[in-house]
Amino acid sequence: MENKSESKSIILAFSILLGLFLLGFFIFKGLKTFSDKDRVVTVKGLAEMNMTATSAIIDLNFSNSGDNLQDIIKKTENKKTAIITYLTSIGYDKNDITINNTGVTDRQEYYETQWQNNQQVQVKIDRYTILQSLTVQSKDVKTTEDKTAQIKMDLVNKDLTSNLSTDYSFPDLNSIKPQLIAESTKNARIAGEQFANDSQAKLGKIKTASQGQITIAGKYYYDEETSEKPKEPFIQKARVVSTIVFFLE
């Protein structure tokens, strides 16, 4: 009878010890997991990408003014026709040229006050002003600037002086956004792994991540933090910085 009681006592004691061991083990694991949640590293990932324009246009406009509306209209039409003739002669198709609406300004006052010889005087001004603009589609974005400069000079020599400017269309940011984010995340992980190695830890999963605003740098846009601003007007650089918090294991 005593042997059976001793056996039961030993089994009970062993069970209690095993239970205490398992309890301590799970408590340890829980505390370790809880403490690991506080071990994080915050890093930034930079991604930059050049975007080449998909199309370009040349904006051309000129104006005529005077007091006789019919004479101004005729003068404007003649100049417009001469410019279109010149553009087609250098290789532009008529389908590439868009004639925009003509703007007419009719001033009610024929005089305006100006300062001359330290006194105000009434100076007569033209009653009517007609503004005409044309849009020329450029097929080769890389040569648009050079062609625009040549066109401007040729028009001056032909007494068809006009104001010219260029404009470019770039890919939609949404089309390159996934690639930018993937690249910035990759670069952030590389930085995080370096921090982890230095602290003799292992980089874990992402805790939180935030994508910075996509900025544009180029001839018409400038981001001071961009590594290098493109000098060609038909190229822009998209830039994004993502902030990511990784767990450290």
LINHUPE-V886980 format. One record per pair of residues at least 4 apart in sequence whose ideal C-beta (glycine too) atoms are under 6 Angstrom apart, sorted by the first residue. I is the first residue (numbers start at 1). GAP is how many residues later the second one is. D is the distance in Angstrom with one decimal. If there is no record, write none. Layout:
BEGIN
i:I gap:GAP d:D
i:I gap:GAP d:D
END
This chain:
BEGIN
i:39 gap:209 d:4.1
i:40 gap:167 d:5.7
i:40 gap:205 d:5.3
i:40 gap:207 d:5.8
i:41 gap:151 d:5.5
i:41 gap:154 d:4.8
i:41 gap:205 d:5.4
i:41 gap:207 d:5.8
i:42 gap:203 d:5.0
i:43 gap:145 d:4.9
i:43 gap:148 d:4.2
i:43 gap:149 d:4.7
i:43 gap:201 d:5.9
i:44 gap:197 d:5.4
i:44 gap:199 d:5.4
i:45 gap:139 d:3.9
i:45 gap:140 d:5.8
i:45 gap:142 d:3.9
i:45 gap:143 d:2.9
i:45 gap:197 d:4.8
i:46 gap:141 d:5.9
i:46 gap:195 d:5.3
i:47 gap:133 d:4.8
i:47 gap:136 d:3.7
i:47 gap:137 d:3.9
i:47 gap:193 d:5.5
i:48 gap:189 d:5.8
i:48 gap:191 d:4.8
i:49 gap:127 d:5.9
i:49 gap:131 d:6.0
i:49 gap:189 d:5.1
i:50 gap:185 d:5.6
i:50 gap:187 d:5.5
i:51 gap:119 d:5.1
i:51 gap:120 d:5.5
i:51 gap:185 d:4.9
i:51 gap:187 d:5.8
i:52 gap:183 d:5.7
i:53 gap:88 d:4.5
i:53 gap:115 d:3.8
i:53 gap:117 d:5.4
i:53 gap:181 d:4.2
i:54 gap:115 d:5.4
i:55 gap:114 d:4.7
i:56 gap:82 d:4.2
i:56 gap:85 d:4.4
i:56 gap:88 d:4.2
i:56 gap:112 d:5.0
i:57 gap:78 d:5.5
i:57 gap:80 d:5.7
i:57 gap:110 d:5.3
i:58 gap:78 d:4.2
i:58 gap:80 d:5.8
i:58 gap:90 d:5.3
i:58 gap:108 d:5.8
i:59 gap:76 d:6.0
i:59 gap:106 d:4.8
i:60 gap:74 d:4.5
i:60 gap:102 d:5.2
i:60 gap:104 d:5.3
i:61 gap:72 d:3.8
i:61 gap:102 d:5.3
i:62 gap:100 d:4.2
i:63 gap:66 d:5.8
i:63 gap:68 d:4.7
i:64 gap:8 d:5.0
i:64 gap:11 d:5.1
i:64 gap:12 d:5.1
i:64 gap:66 d:5.3
i:65 gap:61 d:3.9
i:65 gap:64 d:4.2
i:66 gap:6 d:4.9
i:66 gap:60 d:5.2
i:67 gap:60 d:4.9
i:69 gap:59 d:5.0
i:72 gap:56 d:5.5
i:72 gap:58 d:5.2
i:76 gap:54 d:4.9
i:76 gap:56 d:5.3
i:80 gap:52 d:5.6
i:82 gap:78 d:5.7
i:83 gap:77 d:5.6
i:87 gap:5 d:4.4
i:87 gap:10 d:6.0
i:88 gap:4 d:5.9
i:92 gap:4 d:4.9
i:96 gap:40 d:6.0
i:96 gap:41 d:4.3
i:97 gap:39 d:5.5
i:98 gap:37 d:4.2
i:99 gap:35 d:5.9
i:100 gap:33 d:4.4
i:102 gap:30 d:5.3
i:103 gap:28 d:4.1
i:104 gap:26 d:5.4
i:105 gap:24 d:4.3
i:106 gap:22 d:5.9
i:107 gap:20 d:5.4
i:110 gap:14 d:5.8
i:110 gap:17 d:5.8
i:111 gap:11 d:4.5
i:111 gap:13 d:5.5
i:112 gap:11 d:5.9
i:112 gap:13 d:5.5
i:113 gap:7 d:5.3
i:114 gap:9 d:4.8
i:116 gap:5 d:5.0
i:138 gap:6 d:4.3
i:141 gap:93 d:4.3
i:143 gap:4 d:5.6
i:144 gap:22 d:5.4
i:148 gap:16 d:5.4
i:148 gap:18 d:5.4
i:152 gap:12 d:4.9
i:155 gap:5 d:4.3
i:155 gap:7 d:5.4
i:156 gap:5 d:5.2
i:168 gap:66 d:5.5
i:170 gap:66 d:5.7
i:171 gap:4 d:5.2
i:173 gap:4 d:5.9
i:173 gap:41 d:5.8
i:176 gap:4 d:5.8
i:180 gap:60 d:4.8
i:181 gap:30 d:6.0
i:184 gap:56 d:5.5
i:184 gap:58 d:4.0
i:185 gap:57 d:6.0
i:188 gap:54 d:5.8
i:188 gap:56 d:4.4
i:192 gap:11 d:5.0
i:192 gap:54 d:4.6
i:193 gap:10 d:5.0
i:196 gap:5 d:4.7
i:196 gap:6 d:5.9
i:196 gap:7 d:4.3
i:196 gap:52 d:5.9
i:201 gap:47 d:4.3
i:202 gap:47 d:4.4
i:203 gap:43 d:5.3
i:204 gap:42 d:6.0
i:204 gap:43 d:3.3
i:204 gap:45 d:4.6
i:205 gap:42 d:5.6
i:206 gap:38 d:5.9
i:206 gap:40 d:6.0
i:207 gap:38 d:4.3
i:207 gap:40 d:5.6
i:208 gap:37 d:4.6
i:209 gap:35 d:4.5
i:210 gap:33 d:4.9
i:211 gap:31 d:5.1
i:212 gap:28 d:5.6
i:212 gap:29 d:4.2
i:214 gap:24 d:5.7
i:214 gap:26 d:4.8
i:215 gap:8 d:4.2
i:215 gap:24 d:5.0
i:216 gap:5 d:4.3
i:216 gap:20 d:5.4
i:217 gap:4 d:5.8
i:217 gap:5 d:5.8
i:217 gap:6 d:4.2
i:217 gap:9 d:4.0
i:217 gap:12 d:4.8
i:217 gap:20 d:4.5
i:218 gap:12 d:5.2
i:218 gap:18 d:3.6
i:219 gap:14 d:4.2
i:223 gap:16 d:6.0
i:226 gap:11 d:5.8
i:226 gap:13 d:5.3
i:230 gap:5 d:4.1
i:230 gap:7 d:5.5
END
